[in-house]
Amino acid sequence: MQSSLSPYTILGIIAAYFAVLITISFVTSRKDNDNASFFLAGRKSPWPLVAIGMIGASLSGVTFISVPGAVGAGGANQALSYMQVVFGYLLGYLFIATVLLPLYYRLGLTSIYEYLRDRIGWHGYKIGAFYFLLSRTVGASFRLFLVAMVLDGFVTQPLGIPFGVTVAITILLIWLYTFRGGIRTIVYTDTFQTVCLLLAAGLTIYFIGEALETNLGGMVSLIYNSDYSQLFFFEGGWSDPNNFFKQFLSGALITIVMTGLDQDMMQKNLSMPNFRDAQKNMATFSIVLVFANLLFLALGALLYIYATRVGLEIPPSSDQLYPSIALRSLPPIAGVVFILGLVAAAYSSADSALTALTTSFCVDFLGMREADGDSEADKTLQVATMTRQRLFVHVGFSGLLFLVIMAFSLIGDAAVINSLFKAAGYTYGPLLGLFAFGLFTNLRVREVVYLGRIKVPALVLICLLAPVISMAVDAYSAELLGGFQFGFLILAFNGLLTFLGLVALSDFSEVDVPAPPQ
């Protein structure tokens, strides 16, 4: 069965959507498009808008498609078990709001990895920034890949447009509305995109209710009496991928690392005037995010219930369930809503990721700071030079995302959300260990260790070995640990290995640790 919307109609919807984004970009960046505005919006971002925008950036295309699909797929995140992870998020957000944000603001950071430079040293700074670049490139590419696959299947492939062209256009559109304003623009575009994303989920639920001839109360009853209503999983033990304690702890750690130690998410917080506003943002954002995730899980349950009621075949890949029903079975207006939500979900995370990658590389590897020339003419020249360099970096990361997405097109069909978090467990683990070592000890890592006659930086050795060991342990954990599988907890194991390795290779001379924030 073909989509209820023609490919040309879908292209028109996407074109109109991006016309709005580009208009927002023009309005927000017409006065200032220098690096200060691109990196931190002059530290003038209003916290309510940032809170709304961060919801879309956190949900992304992964949540929009994969979380509903996982509800009835069995295995990890079945039924409503993903809410156990979301409850863990709240603990993580509390740590960010009370520990990390005050620290970042007190130190006046542009890139949060500058903290590692001041606390641990040059090697810690560079490898921390490197792991962010690697982690965020992988994460943003997965998310864009998911959307590109949907667009390819329903839009561009029927028109004879190759997948590579679809990906290139997708990235080009992001570049067009972010290359001038950066974070100043993203604060507003992400707000718009979050509204579109949540409206899409809510309206799809409404259309399913109409198709099933029931109201909101009836849909709640359908979910409650279905096989998809279980929320807490205690009885399966630690070998169960949905075990409450594993999921809750994983949610907290994922939040601390993928939000609090992530330049992408923290850059929005650092663009506000002070950390009190940033704390208000985190409190509002975290509460709304709980209800947003519950909305998508309810949508997932209703999609499976609807498919069963009308006799639809469940697609082999759970990620295809939502697009298949929205574009092929529900009324055409539901397809319009789905396309808007999908594009909003993908671009609300990918645009800020591209901006954060550009910011981190410019600050952490090119050493861009405020202009410090002896005269106004010198400063003007420096600003122009750094702005030009930033544009080249922005283009470079756009090209890198394209190459990584094309590489992902050759990879297997594992559920995207599990692939994303598994990759994050390996690449974010060293960041967790580095920041934990900096925050909770006052030790100094020795400069080098000797492997035979080879002199190797101690910190680099630990941060490279920890992910490799974690990957090996995770692959064989079921055989070695009596059926136990780490799941998302591989992040904690990876971080612990890094932390213990840093302690073991410390010379136990104390350093002057920055005083805790007041």
N, C-alpha and C positions, 0 to 999 in steps of 0.2 A: 504494500500500500504506500502510495506516495504522500508527501507532506501535504497538509491542507492549505499551505501557503506556497505560492510559486517562489522559485529562487529569486526572481526579480523583485517580488514583494519584500522578501526578507532583506535583500540588498538595500532596498529603499528605506526600510526601517533602520538599518544600521547606519546608512548615510545621514538620515535625519538626526539620529542620536549623536553622531560625531560632530555634526554641525553645531549642536548645542555645546558640546565639550570645547570645541575650538573657539566658539564665541566666548565662553567663560574664560578660556585661556587668554584671549585677546584683551578682555576687560581687566583681568587681574594682573597682567604683566606689561601693560602699555606704558606705565610710568617707570618701574624699576625692573631691570632684568639682569642686574649684576650678580656676582656670586653670593653676596650677603642675602639677597632676596631668594636666590635659588636654593641655598643651603638651609636657611632658617627663617625665611620670610620676615627678616628684620626683627625677629622675636615679637611679633605683633599678632599672631594668630588667635582668634577668639576660641576659647575652650569648648563652648557648646558645639561649634561646627566641627572641631577636631574630633570630639567624642562621637558624633554621628558618622563622620567619614571613616574613623578607625573600625567601625563595625563592618563596613563593606570590605575594607582591606583585610580584616581578620577572617571573614567568611570565605571570600574568593570563589572562583569557579569550582574548586574542590568541594567546598561545602554545598554549593548550589546543586551539584549533580551527584557527587559520590556519597555524601552523607545520606540523602534520601534513598539512594540505591542500595546502600549497605544494610538498611533496616531489615529487609527480607532476604538478604543473600546468604545468611548463615555465617558462622565464623566470627571474626572480630567485628565489633560495633553492631551486632545484630540487635533487632528490636530497638528499644530506647536506651540501650546500654551506653551509647556515646555521651549521654547526659552525665554519666559518672566522671568522664573526662572534663566536661564543662564545669561541674562543681569543683573539680580540682583547679580549674582556671582561677576561681575566685581567690584561693589561697595564694596563688602565684601573683595575682594582681595586687593583693595586699602587700606582699613583699616589695614589689616594684614601687608602689606608691609611698611606702614608708622608709625604704632603705635606698633604692637606686636613684629615684628621681631627685631627692634632696642632694645626694652626692653629685650627680651630674650637673645640677644647677649651681651648686656651690663652687665647682671647679670651672664653670663657664665653658663647657665643652661644645664643640661643633660636631666632632665625631666622638662617640662614646669610647672608642678604643684608645683615645688619648689618655684615658685613665691608666691603661696598662703601661703606657710609656712612662708615666710619672711614678707608678708603683712598682712595676716589675722590671722595666728596662726596654731597650730597643728591640730585642728579639721577641719579647712577649707582645709588644705593641704591633710589630709587623705580622707575626703569625696569627694574632687575634683578628686583625683586619683582613688578612688573607682568608681565614676560615669563614668570616662573614661573606666576603665576596663569593667564595665557592658555594656556601650554603644558600645564599639568596639567589645566585644565578641558577642553581639547581631547582629551588622552589618556584621561582618565577617562571622558569621554562616549563616545568610540569603543569603549572596552571594554564599557561598560554597554549600548551600542547593540547590539553583537554578541550579548550574552546575551539582551537583550530580543527580538531577532529570532527566536532559537531558541525561546524560551518562547512567543512569539506564534504561531509556526508549528505547534508541537506541543502547546500547552497552552491558551492563552487564546483564540486564534482559533476553535478547535473549540467552545469554550464561548460564543462570541459576545461576548467581552470585547474592547473596542477596544484598539489598540496603545498609545494614550496612557495608558490605565488601567494597562496592564501596566508601562509605564515608571514611572508614579507610584508604584505599589506597590513596585517594585524599589527606588526611591530612599528611600521611606518606611521600608522595612525596614532599610536601612543607617543612617538617621538614628536609629532606635529604639535600636540597640545601641551607638552611638558618642556620642550627645549628652551623656552624663554623664561617662564615663570617658576619652574621647579616646584618646590614645596609650597610657595605662595599660591600657585594655581591649584595644586593637588588638594589643599584643604577644602577648596570650594567644589572641585569636580568630584571628589570622593563623597562629599555630602550629597550631591545630586545622584551619584551612582548608588549609594546606600539606599536612598529612598526608592529608586527604581527596583533594586534587588528585593527589598522586603515587600514592596507592592506586588512584585511578580509572584512570590511565594504565596502571599495572602490571596491574590486573585485566582491563582491556580487551584487552591483549596476550595474557593467559592465555586469555580467551574466544575470541579469534581462533585461537590455537593449537589449542584444542579443536575448533573448527569445521573447521580444515584438517587435523585429526588428526596433529599433529606436536608435538614438545616444544620446549624452549628452543633446543637445539642445531639442531634442524631449522629453526626460525624464523630463526636467525642465518644459516644456510646459504641460506635463501630470499632474504633481503635481500642477502647477498653476491653471489648469482648473478643478481640482478634488475637492472633498468635504474635502480634508485634507490640504488645503493651508492657512487657516486662522491662522495668527500669533498673533495678538493683540485682546484681549477680554475686551472691556470697557462697553458694553451695559448691561451685566448681573447683575451689582451691586455686593455688598459684599456677597450676598448669592451664587454667582456663584463661584465654585471651581477654575475656570480658570480666574477670574478677574485679570486684569493686575496688579493693585496695590498690591493685596494680593500675587500674584506670585513673583513680583519684590522684595517686602520687604522680603518675605520668602527666596528667593534666597540669598539675602545679609546676612540674619541672619544665614541661613544654612551654608554658606561659613565661616563666622566668627567663628561659633561654631564647625563645623565638619572639618574645616581645621585649623583655627588659634588657637583654644582651644583644639585641638586634638593632642595627642602625636605622633600618627602614621604619620600624614602629616607633623607636625613640626619637627619631628626627622630628616627627610631628609634635611630640610632647615638648621637645626642646625649642620649638618655634613659638611657644607661648611666652608671655612676659615674665612669669615667675613660676616657681614650682608649686605654689598653692593652686594656681589655675590648672597646672598639670595634674595635680592630685584630684581636683574636681572632675577633670576629664576622665581620669582612670576609674573613679568611682561610678560615674554615670555610664561610661562605656561598658564596664564589666557587668553591671546589672542588666542593661539592655541586651547584652550579648547572650546572656542565659536564655532569655525569652526568644531571641532570634534563632538560636540553635534548636530550641524546643519546637518552634514553628516549622523548621526544615525536617525535623524528625517526624512530626505529625504529617507533614506532606508526604514523606516517604511511606509511612504506613498506609495512607489513603491511596497512594499510587498502586501499591500491591493489592489492596482491597478492591480497587476499581478494576484492575486487570483481571482479577479472579472473577468478579461479578459479571463482566461482559465477555469473558472467554478469550482474553488476549494472551498470546504466548509471551512469557517473560524472556527478554533478550538474554543471550549467553553472558554478556558483560553487564553487570549491574549499573555501570555508569550510563548505559544507553536507555535505561527504563524511563526516566523523566523526559528526555527529549523525544523518545518514541511516542509516548502517550500524548504529550503536549502538542506535537507537530502532526500526529497522524490520527488521533482518536477524538480529541476534544474539539470544540468549535474553533474556527480560524482565529478568533480574538484571543483564545488561550495560547495559540502559537505565537501571536504578536507579543503577548506578555512574556512568554518564555524567552524569546529572542532578546527582548530588552533586558530581562533579568540576567540572562547568561552573559551578555556583553558587559553589563554593569558589574557583575561579579568578577569577571576576568580582569577587566581594566582597572577596577578600583584597587586591586592588589598589585597588578603588574606596573602601573604607572608610578606608584610610589617606590616600588622595588628598583625601577630603572633610575629614578632620582637618587635613591639612597646609594646605589652602586656607584653612580657618578660622584656623589659627595664623598663617600669613603675613599675612593681611589684618589680624588683630587687632594683631599686633606691628609690622608694617611700615607700615601705613596708619592705624591707630587709636592707635598708640603705647602699647599696653598693656605695662606693666612691673610689677614687684612693688609692692605697696602701700607707700606711704611717708608715711602720715599721722602727725601729731604725737602722737596717742594711739591706744590700742588700739581705741577706738570708731571713730575716723576710719578706721583701717586696715580694720576689719570692714566699714564702709560702702563703702569703695573696692572691697574684694574682691567684695562682693555686686553692686555696680554693674557691675564689669568682667565678672563671671560672666554677668549678665543680657545684657550687650552681646554676649558671645561666643555665647550661645544664639541671639540674633537673626542674627548673622553665619552661624552654622551652618545655620540655616533658609534664609537667603538663598542660600547656595551650593548647597543641595539643590535649590532652585527653579531656579537657573541651570543646573545639570546637566540638569534635566528639559527646559528650553527648548532647550538645545543638542542633546540627543538627538533631540528632535522635529524639529529642523532637519536633522540628519543623515539622518533617514528619507526626506528628499527628494533626497538626493545619490545619485550613481551607484553601481555595484556593484564598484568596484575592491577588490582584496583588502585586508582591514582592516589587516593588519600593514604592508603597504607604505604605505597611507594614513597610518597612525599615525607611522611613522618619517619620512615625507616632511614631514608637518606639524611634527614635532619639529625637523627640519633648519632650518626657517624660524624657528621661535619660540625654540629653544634656542641658535641660533647667536650672537645678541648676548650671551647669558649667558657663552658660552665666551670671546668676545672681551673682555668686561668683566673676568672673573676672570683671564684671561691677562695683560691689561694691568696689573692690580693686583699679580699675583704676580711677573711677570718684568721689570717696569720700575719705576723710581722717579720717573716723570714726572708732571706735573700737567696735566690737560686744561684748556684755557682755558675760561672761563665761557661766553662767547657768541661767535657768529660773525654777520656781517651778510650777509643776502641782499637786496641792494639797500639799502633803508632799514629792512628788517625785522630786528629783533634776535632771534636764535634760540639757545637753549642748544646748545652745540656737541655735547655728549655725546648729547643726545636726537636731534639731527639724524642723527648717525652710526648710532645704534641703530635708527632708523626706516628709513634708506636701505638698510642692509646686507641685511635680509630681502627688500626689494623688488627690489634688484639681483640677489640670489641666485635669486629666483623667475624672473626674466626670463632669466638665464643658463641656468638648469636647463631651462627650456622649449625653448630653442633650441641647447642644447649639441651635439646630434647634427649639426646643420647647420653650426655654427660651428667645431666641433673635430673634424671628420672622423669622425663616428660615435661619439665618446666621450660617455658619459652618466655623470653624477656618481653617481646612485643615493644611497646613504647618505652619500657623501662631500660632499654639498651642505652638511652640517653643518660640515665643516672649512672649506669655502670661505666660508660665511657668517661663521663665527667669525674667519677671517683678514681678511675685509673690515672687520669691526668693529674688530679690533686695529689694523690699519694706519690706519684712519680716526682712531682715538683718538690714535695716535702723530703723525699728520700735523697734528692740531689741538691738540697739546700746546704749551705755552709754553716747554717744556724747562727749567723751574725744578724742582728736585728737591724731593720731599716726604719727610717722615720715614716711611719704610715700617716697619710693625710687624716687629720682629725675628723671624727664623725660629724655629720651635718647637725646643725643646731635646730 
